[in-house]
Amino acid sequence: MDVYKALKTYFGYDEFKEGQEKLIKAVLEGKDALGIMPTGGGKSLCYQLPAIFLDGITLVISPLISLMKDQIDSLNEIGIPGTFINSSIDDKDLNLRLQDIRKGKYKIIYIAPERLNTYSFTSLISNIEISMIAIDEAHCISQWGHDFRPSYTEIPKFINSLPSRPIVGAYTATATKLIVEEIEQLLELKKPIKSIIGFDRPNLFYQVVKVSDKIQYVIDNLNNNFKDQSGIIYCATRKAVESVAEKLNSQGFKAVAYHGGMNSNLRQKNQDDFIFNNVQIIVATNAFGMGIDKPDVRFVIHYNMPQNMEAYYQEAGRAGRDGEPSYCTILYSPSDIVKQKLLIQNSTFSEQRENNLYENLQYLVDYCNTNDCLRNMILEYFGEISKESNCNNCGNCLNKSEMVDITLESQKILSCIFRVQERYGMTIIIQILRGSKNKKVLNLSLDNVSTYGIMKEYSENTLREIIMTLISMGYIQITADKFPVLKLTNKSGLVLKGLEKVFHKKDLLETKASHSKKFDKKDLPECFDEELYEKLRKLRYILSQEKSIAPFMIFHDSTIKEMASYFPQNKENMLNIKGVGQKKFESYGDAFLEIILEHCNK
């Protein structure tokens, strides 16, 4: 069997995605491999398919303990025997698996990096042949990445302790040029064959939205655009997660919460309910999602500002893994930026690391404030230059916002902070500028300040927006005290002296809630039969419940859509459907053919 026949027989595909074949052939030739491929680009196939041909075991090192079972279930469904070793299994189950590994029962073993140096595993590997080590989420080894895992630094030591060095492959979706170089160096890859695919995800629509009422925006957006479709809403805090999930459920949506403070059993149940399509929405902190294989996530909403562009790219990239149009939205609020800066200020990182965090956060701030193409800003961050200035598939390119000069407004605000000797917080500054008769303002004689009432025509929300923007741009800093105080920075003088202008999106100064445009679904073939599609989805759901596996492990939505468009009548026709391999047909083909034939006869 060659690689093309294996691709069709096991995975049900006729051709490789970009970059896959190069990495697979490198491994089969005994060479190290380094794959940087976007989410949904098929990284896992780059080590799962070679495992079929290699003599010994392929060891997959992954930090995704909660998702290893899903990966193994998917492999077993297509006829590739595998198992996993992590802290979720008890000693009895572990011993049984170790015995089966010694007997050569498996081709692939998933293992958490923390388990590599345990006595039970080190004694095992002296008796088995490891032909390949695949390191998933390889960016976790870099201290400059957004998701550094100390346990990853032990991987090179483990590899060097083996009787003979196996082929080593490293794979990730999220890495700048600096991190790619560090992955290669720290993992001690030997002249690896590299496949660095473009970071563009053409099916994803990016947008930044400013609204005064975030939860109402979310409710309206879901009702208008995403009825009964799967999505993730990311929040910065556990409290926000609980609040948003509760409000969505009160509005009739099926939503669950997910964060690190929950009972682990409940957290796992909520994740399973989302993956198994028992609920529509999961509201989560960034503790959720790395390696999630759910292909039909149609939207990802960031309720709060993420940590940096790498985190945003990875989290937003959980949408549309099946290639279908999906939507990624940041609900922009400068207050979120302030919170992120306070977190950095209160951290115990080294000065170099802290500066790196500020720099990465600033790039995301610029992303939220730019009027240029959002897709291009993402690509530029990862070192990729787009040939087109307009992608025609992001909020900025489809709706150019007018940029307005707010230098004069900024000068008035900065002057007010200076006049009160940098002693007060945002609320007092806004009250002074608006000429408030507030008792505290009057008692402190702040009505005598020269800037009192000079911006009385501006609403409180607009002034707050401008101040937050000046903070995010580095013209104002906010102290990390119990009662935060606004202070000027070295950059403030440039604006006060008129040496630097400040611009802002006009629509972000408008405080009324806005709504997303209604998105059109991707065009389907004219022969697409929606009634048959729903029948096949129902059958898939029933089968998934019987086998206790996620529906997409049986067939992806795109496979079901092809069936409902081309009406396969027999085994030969069914095997021509993308995603239907020999093993999948043996397991499910007859059941799906029965539904199709019955529908066609009717």
Buried (B, 14 or more C-beta within 10 A) or exposed (E): EEBEEBBBBBBBBEEBBEBBBBBBBBBBEEBBBBBBBBBBBBBBBBBBBBBBBBEBBBBBBBBBBBBBBBBBBBBBBBBBBBBBBBEBBEEEEBEEBBEEBEEEEBBBBBBBBBBBEEEEBBEBBEEBEBBBBBBBBBBBBBBBBBBBBEBBBBBBEBBEEBEEEBBBBBBBBBBBEEBBEBBBEBBEBEEBBBBBBBBBBEBBBBBBBBBBEBBBBBBBBBEEBBEEBBBBBBBBBBEBBBBBBEBBBEBEBBBBBBBEEBEEEEBBBBBBBBBBBBBBBBBBBBBBBBBBBBBBBBBBBBBBBBBBBBBBBBBBBBBBBBBBBBBBBBBBBBBBBBBBBBBBEEEEEEEEBBEBBBEBBBBBBBBBBBBBBBBBBBBBBBEBEBEEEBBEBBBBBEEEBEEBEBBEBBBBBBBBBBBBEBEBBBEBBBBBBBBBEBEEBEEBEBBEBEBBBBBEEBBBBBBBBBBBBBBBBBBBBBBBEEEBBBBBBEBBEBBBEEEBEBBBBEEBBBBEBEEBEEBEEEEEEEEBBEEBBEBBBEBBBEBBEEBEBBBBBBBBBBBBBBBBBBBBEEBEBBBBBBBBBBBBBEBBBEBBBEBBBEBEEE
